Amino acid sequence: MNIYAVNITNKLDADLYEEFLSLIDDSKRAKINKFKNSDDKIRTLIADILVRSIICNKLKIFNEEIEYEYNSYGKPKLKNSKEFHFNISHSGDWVIGVVDNQPVGIDIEKISPIEYIDIAKKFFKEDEYNWLLAQKDREKLEYFYKLWTLKESYIKMMGTGLSMPLDSFSILFDTEYNISIKSNIGSERERYFKTYAIDKNYMIAVCSEKDNFIP
Ligand SMILES: CC(C)(COP(=O)(O)OP(=O)(O)OC[C@H]1O[C@@H](n2cnc3c(N)ncnc32)[C@H](O)[C@@H]1OP(=O)(O)O)[C@@H](O)C(=O)NCCC(=O)NCCS
């Protein structure tokens, strides 16, 4: 497994932006052109350029040869190789990606001082919510974002999007804060999780079928 992170704080030069746009496929270009917000445009563009550069480097193919296919919930996959799996996420100043030889999911969220209790009550399963409430007050916001990104990373690894109800599985922390999952639906396989903090204002979670995380 490899994880990549691109900080997009520096503004993208207009010429480079146009050059990058010319390197992606028509449908992604149309999606980017529809965004009103320039940060959305840049995050989505950089994410695709990141994936393309990794594919070209790892598989020794040309950018023009890259072909994506999508599952019915929109998860992209490389048509050129069955063994190459990737997933990307973007939020605020960061675009991140994970690649592996089996399905993976990644999520990044900017940590904002939101009223997380109501959101947790609405979206988290009861055991997750109760566990969150039991944490120290000064750590609750961080654990809210850990749960949020971990749930997203699982949904993104599975590729189901929100067709998988958020209350159909729970992310559990044991007393040592090791992470596991309890799921109601067709998931006999073990899943492994890890969170990363590359920036104190962001939370990252990765979900994999193997415990092969970089430390
Ligand atoms: C699309 C979704 C998979 C993730 O969306 P998101 O968190 O807004 O976006 P991220 O930046 O993390 O990921 C976007 C990337 O995921 C990938 N993606 C799209 N559909 C996907 C799917 N079904 N499965 C996995 N990855 C997917 C794409 O590469 C996309 O990149 P692009 O937008 O540049 O084309 C979807 O699950 C979603 O809308 N989630 C938000 C729902 C929510 O409220 N979660 C609460 C958790 S407690």
Ligand as a Chemical Component Dictionary entry (heavy atoms), coordinates in Angstrom:
data_LIG
# 
_chem_comp.id                   LIG 
_chem_comp.type                 NON-POLYMER 
_chem_comp.pdbx_formal_charge   0 
_chem_comp.three_letter_code    LIG 
# 
loop_
_chem_comp_atom.comp_id 
_chem_comp_atom.atom_id 
_chem_comp_atom.alt_atom_id 
_chem_comp_atom.type_symbol 
_chem_comp_atom.charge 
_chem_comp_atom.model_Cartn_x 
_chem_comp_atom.model_Cartn_y 
_chem_comp_atom.model_Cartn_z 
_chem_comp_atom.pdbx_ordinal 
LIG C1  C1  C 0 -18.894 9.900  -3.048 1  
LIG C2  C2  C 0 -18.652 9.370  -1.644 2  
LIG C3  C3  C 0 -18.123 7.999  -1.800 3  
LIG C4  C4  C 0 -17.581 10.169 -0.886 4  
LIG O1  O1  O 0 -17.784 11.501 -1.018 5  
LIG P1  P1  P 0 -16.981 12.658 -0.300 6  
LIG O2  O2  O 0 -16.587 12.297 1.099  7  
LIG O3  O3  O 0 -17.814 13.851 -0.483 8  
LIG O4  O4  O 0 -15.707 12.842 -1.227 9  
LIG P2  P2  P 0 -14.191 12.402 -1.130 10 
LIG O5  O5  O 0 -13.384 13.597 -1.421 11 
LIG O6  O6  O 0 -13.838 11.636 0.117  12 
LIG O7  O7  O 0 -14.050 11.358 -2.338 13 
LIG C5  C5  C 0 -14.335 11.690 -3.649 14 
LIG C6  C6  C 0 -13.743 10.636 -4.543 15 
LIG O8  O8  O 0 -14.240 9.342  -4.183 16 
LIG C7  C7  C 0 -14.275 8.530  -5.362 17 
LIG N1  N1  N 0 -15.588 7.903  -5.403 18 
LIG C8  C8  C 0 -16.723 8.295  -6.053 19 
LIG N2  N2  N 0 -17.698 7.391  -5.826 20 
LIG C9  C9  C 0 -17.168 6.441  -5.014 21 
LIG C10 C10 C 0 -17.686 5.248  -4.438 22 
LIG N3  N3  N 0 -18.932 4.822  -4.641 23 
LIG N4  N4  N 0 -16.862 4.501  -3.647 24 
LIG C11 C11 C 0 -15.594 4.881  -3.431 25 
LIG N5  N5  N 0 -15.040 6.000  -3.956 26 
LIG C12 C12 C 0 -15.827 6.772  -4.734 27 
LIG C13 C13 C 0 -13.987 9.416  -6.566 28 
LIG O9  O9  O 0 -12.649 9.166  -6.957 29 
LIG C14 C14 C 0 -14.145 10.815 -5.997 30 
LIG O10 O10 O 0 -13.242 11.708 -6.594 31 
LIG P3  P3  P 0 -13.735 12.935 -7.512 32 
LIG O11 O11 O 0 -14.851 13.615 -6.755 33 
LIG O12 O12 O 0 -12.520 13.802 -7.632 34 
LIG O13 O13 O 0 -14.163 12.326 -8.790 35 
LIG C15 C15 C 0 -20.012 9.221  -0.897 36 
LIG O14 O14 O 0 -19.916 8.167  0.018  37 
LIG C16 C16 C 0 -20.530 10.381 -0.147 38 
LIG O15 O15 O 0 -21.229 11.214 -0.676 39 
LIG N6  N6  N 0 -20.213 10.443 1.129  40 
LIG C17 C17 C 0 -20.600 11.526 2.055  41 
LIG C18 C18 C 0 -21.699 11.013 2.955  42 
LIG C19 C19 C 0 -21.757 11.315 4.413  43 
LIG O16 O16 O 0 -22.490 12.185 4.812  44 
LIG N7  N7  N 0 -21.014 10.533 5.262  45 
LIG C20 C20 C 0 -21.107 10.607 6.647  46 
LIG C21 C21 C 0 -20.129 9.594  7.295  47 
LIG S1  S1  S 0 -20.450 9.434  9.008  48 
# 
loop_
_chem_comp_bond.comp_id 
_chem_comp_bond.atom_id_1 
_chem_comp_bond.atom_id_2 
_chem_comp_bond.value_order 
_chem_comp_bond.pdbx_ordinal 
LIG C1  C2  SING 1  
LIG C2  C3  SING 2  
LIG C2  C4  SING 3  
LIG C2  C15 SING 4  
LIG C4  O1  SING 5  
LIG O1  P1  SING 6  
LIG P1  O2  DOUB 7  
LIG P1  O3  SING 8  
LIG P1  O4  SING 9  
LIG O4  P2  SING 10 
LIG P2  O5  DOUB 11 
LIG P2  O6  SING 12 
LIG P2  O7  SING 13 
LIG O7  C5  SING 14 
LIG C5  C6  SING 15 
LIG C6  O8  SING 16 
LIG C6  C14 SING 17 
LIG O8  C7  SING 18 
LIG C7  N1  SING 19 
LIG C7  C13 SING 20 
LIG N1  C8  SING 21 
LIG N1  C12 SING 22 
LIG C8  N2  DOUB 23 
LIG N2  C9  SING 24 
LIG C9  C10 SING 25 
LIG C9  C12 DOUB 26 
LIG C10 N3  SING 27 
LIG C10 N4  DOUB 28 
LIG N4  C11 SING 29 
LIG C11 N5  DOUB 30 
LIG N5  C12 SING 31 
LIG C13 O9  SING 32 
LIG C13 C14 SING 33 
LIG C14 O10 SING 34 
LIG O10 P3  SING 35 
LIG P3  O11 DOUB 36 
LIG P3  O12 SING 37 
LIG P3  O13 SING 38 
LIG C15 O14 SING 39 
LIG C15 C16 SING 40 
LIG C16 O15 DOUB 41 
LIG C16 N6  SING 42 
LIG N6  C17 SING 43 
LIG C17 C18 SING 44 
LIG C18 C19 SING 45 
LIG C19 O16 DOUB 46 
LIG C19 N7  SING 47 
LIG N7  C20 SING 48 
LIG C20 C21 SING 49 
LIG C21 S1  SING 50 
# 
